[in-house]
Structure formats: structure tokens, C-alpha cells
Amino acid sequence: MTRVLYPGSFDPIHNGHLEIIATASRLFDEVVVAAMRNPQKGEPLFTLDERREMLHESVAHLSNVRVTMFASLVVDLARDEGADFIVKGLRAVSDFESELQMAQMNHKIAGVDTLFIPSTSGNSFLASKLLREITRFGGDVTTMVPPPVARRLQEKYGR
């Protein structure tokens, strides 16, 4: 059985994330989606508990996907989960540059390999940061996020 770990902040999860999760669920026996607080990304919009709920609701149709939270090094979580690989999505060349550096560091410190899954062009422009900003200013992102996320974004911004 091959288990992969897909880590991220998922603040919030969007259709690009879902595409990577769905692809990984077709390729591997089990996918562990792990949300974390990323201090490099500033204050989160959603709490870890809110993100956990949105992730659960958004991946409920995928029977081989499990959701967890973490506050440690990704490689430590990969070891604790028994993950064979870390999976990361790529939207653009700029993603590759930063993700490659992280993948090489993870391999150096823990021997874990990272596999990259490119997103389709239909989702390559999606970024949680942009979706939060659009919603904050009254824009509609409902076609870019799962329904549970659209509902929570509207609630968060009082719409």
C-alpha cells in the first residue's frame, strides 16, 4: 500500500487543491491531507478547526483520503503517518522553484521524496490569498472553491 502526504495551509482549500487531492487519490492507495499554520503566510483567516471541517466536507466523496492537522516539520509528520512520499501541487514555474528547494531539503534531512503534480490550466491561477481578498471586497469566488468553503467565506465576511 502506498500512502502519500499532501501538506499545506489550506486557508481555505480551493478547487486547485481539490484537483491535486483527487489526482493523488487515483494514483495512490491513501492520501493524507494535512493542514498547518504557516507562519510565513501571516495571520490565517480560518482556524485550524474550521479548516479541518472544510477539508473533511470537501473530500468526503474520496474514500481513500484522510484529513489531519499538524504543527511540526512536514518530514516528521510524513514519518509519523508512514507516508511513502510527500505530494505537492505545481501551478507555475515559480512554484517549482520554491517547492524544489523544499523537496531537496526534506530529502536531505529525512530521506523522504517529494512528487510534484501539476495543476490544469483551469486551476493554475487559484491561490487562497487571492480568494480571501476577492471575497473580502465583495467578489464572488463560488466557482473556484468547494460549496462548504464558499458558504464559510460568505459567513466570515457577513454576506
N, C-alpha and C positions, 0 to 999 in steps of 0.2 A: 504494500500500500504506500502510495506517495502522498505526503502531506506537505502543503506549502503555506507560507505565512505571507499575508498581504497587509503590511503595516501602513498607517497614515493617521493624519489628524481628523479627516472626515468631518470638517466643520463648515458646512454639512456635507454629507455624501451627495453626489450628483450622478447624472447618467453616465458620465465618463468613468467614474469609479465602478458603477454597476456593470459597465461593459467589460472592464478588466476582471471583475469578480466572476461574471458569467463565463468568460473565456477560460479563466483558470479552473472553474468548476467542470468544464467539459474536458480539460486536459489532464486533470489530476483527481485522485480519489477523494481528497479532502482539502478544503481551503479554510484557513483560519484567518478571519479578518480582525485586525487588532487596531483599535483606536487609542490614541495617546494625546497627551497635552504636549504640544510642540512649543517650547519657549521661544523659538526663533520666529514664530508667526504672531507674536503679540497675544493680546487677550482674546480668548475664544468667545464666539457668540453663544455657542451651546455648551452646557456642562457635559462632562463625560457620561453621566447617566442619560441625558437627553440624546446624546449621540448613540449610545448603546441601543436605546429604544428605536431610534430611526433606522439604525443598521439592521436590527432584528426584523423590523417590519419590511424593510426594503429588500432583504434577501430571503424572506420566508419561503419563497417559491423554489429555492435552490436547496435540495435536501442534503447536499454534501458540504454546506457552508456553515461555519460556526463563528460566532462573534465573541470577542473578549476585549478587555481593556488592559493597558499596561502603563507602567511608569518606570521603565528600566531601559537598558540598552536593547535594541532590536535583536541583536545576536543572542542575548541572554534569554529573551522570550522565545526565539527560534529553538534554542536548546531545550528550554522547559516544555515547549509544545511538541518536541520531537519532529520539527519541520525539516524536510529534506532540502528545501530551497526557500529563499525569500523571493517574492514576486513583486515587481514594481511596474507601473504603467508609464508609458512614454507618450507625450503629446507632441513634443518638438525637439529639435536638436539641443536647445538649452536644457531641457530635462535630462537628456542623455549625459551631458557634461557633468551635471551635479550628481546624478544617480550613479554614474560610473565611478566617480570618486568614492561615494559612499559604499558601493558594492566592493570595490577594491579594499577599502578599509575593513569592512566586515569580514572579508575573506582573510585578510592578514591577521586580524585579532582573534577570529574564531573558526576559520576554515569553512564558513558557510558560503555557498554560492548563491548569486542573485540572477534571476531570469527576468528579462525585460519583455513586456507585452505591449506592442504599440496600439494606440487607440485608433479608431477610424477617423477619417477627416470630419465626420459629422459630430464628433465629440472632442476633437483635439483642442478646441478653443475654450472648453469649460474649465473654470477654476473656482473653487469655493470662495475665495476672496472676492472675485468679481460678482458672483451670485449674491453674496451678502450685501455688497454695495448697491447693486441694481435694486434689490428688494428694499433696502433702507430708503432709497429715494423714490419708491413707489412703482418701480418697474415690475414687469411680470416675467417670472422665471419658471412658471409651472411646466413648460415643455422640456425643461433642462434638468429637472430633479424628480425623484420619485414622489408620488402623491403624499406620503406621510411627511416628507420634508417640505413640500410646498405649503401644506397646512401649518406646520410649525413655524415656517418663515413668516407667514401671514400673521399668525398669532403673536410672534415675537415683535413685529413691527406694528401691531394694532390695526391690521387691515382685515 
